[in-house]
């Protein structure tokens, strides 16, 4: 008996929409779209029409008195972190990270990968005005950018390497968001925070008892976002927590279904829009020259490119040598070294923290962009070498 899809073929618009959504689930496509958005922003911001770009970025379209840039940073990145939370939950329950010793390795590497860059930043910027505000800028790894580079340059490397990078990036991004909540929250309101906690508890409880009403959970997620925003804590925390609280039980599970529908929106729209509004900085000779003579900007670049590598690789190596973590049989220390360099791509969350620490300072955004490009280029070269070595060894 023919299947329904054969008896009633999908309309072309529906079929094309599904094909586009499927393509956007691949890190490569999402990463390319983000890079195109970044490039477009840089071109527009450095053209004769730069005032139009700035006017669009600073426009206030609706509630909360937030500009389009703030909506992209606070709202759209919450969706991005929701997807990241889903994937980490899947990894810890069903994937490579479900084994304790495998999970400990990237978690320790992530923690060290936050502490060491912060110390490097402070050491380089010590004695300058603002040194105490920007130490968190080089602590985060951009998940989308880093996974895209890994997918493009080293798709032949083991899945365990991707799992390591994903967990590393999510843990240090979570840590960075906690840092924002603790150190960059000007005023904390406890009533909205308690309300958000109650809503998140209801979200978890309904998942636990088997309720499967997507619209209900969307409404709860939006409500949690609103209350977290009103509390003064960065609202992307609501996205992360909803992702981690989503059930991974069932076939398909709520987490799988949510990932299927929301990942294309995150990769194809949310992250590129944030990149578009965050990356439009001047790249004139004078602007670039100002970056390389400013110790805060230099500290950001060294923290990301050097500090991230030292922290991630050193944390992973030390945790294995001390015996409380193990390196997957599929990986070598050269693989970990290449990914440690890749962790220096700080784009999304580093730009976010930079804007919190130094509002409107284009030197910080430019420093983050430069460091991310350098880290991605170095990591791409190292990953390509690892692919060739592995291919030769398999012959």
Buried (B, 14 or more C-beta within 10 A) or exposed (E): EEEEEEEEEEEEEEEEEEEEBEBBBBBBBBBBBBBEBBEBBBEBBBEEEEEEBBEBBEEEEEEEEBBBBBBBBBBBBBBBBBBBBBBBBBBBBEBBBEEEBBBBBBBBBBBBBBBBBBBBBBEBBEEBEBBEBBBBBBBBBBBBBBBBBBBBBBEEBBEBBBBBBBBBBBBBBBBBBBBBBEBBBEEEBEEBBEBBBEBBEBBBEBBEEEEEEEEEBEEBBBBBBBBBBBBBBBBBBBBBBBBBBBBBEEEEBBBBBBBEEBBBBBBBBBBBBBBBBBBBBBBEEEBEEBBEEBBBBBBBBBBBBBBBBBBBBBBBBBBBEEEEBBBBEEBBEEBBBBBBBBBBBBBBBBBBBBBBBBEEBBBBBBBBBBBBEBBBEBBBEBBEEBBEEBEEEEE
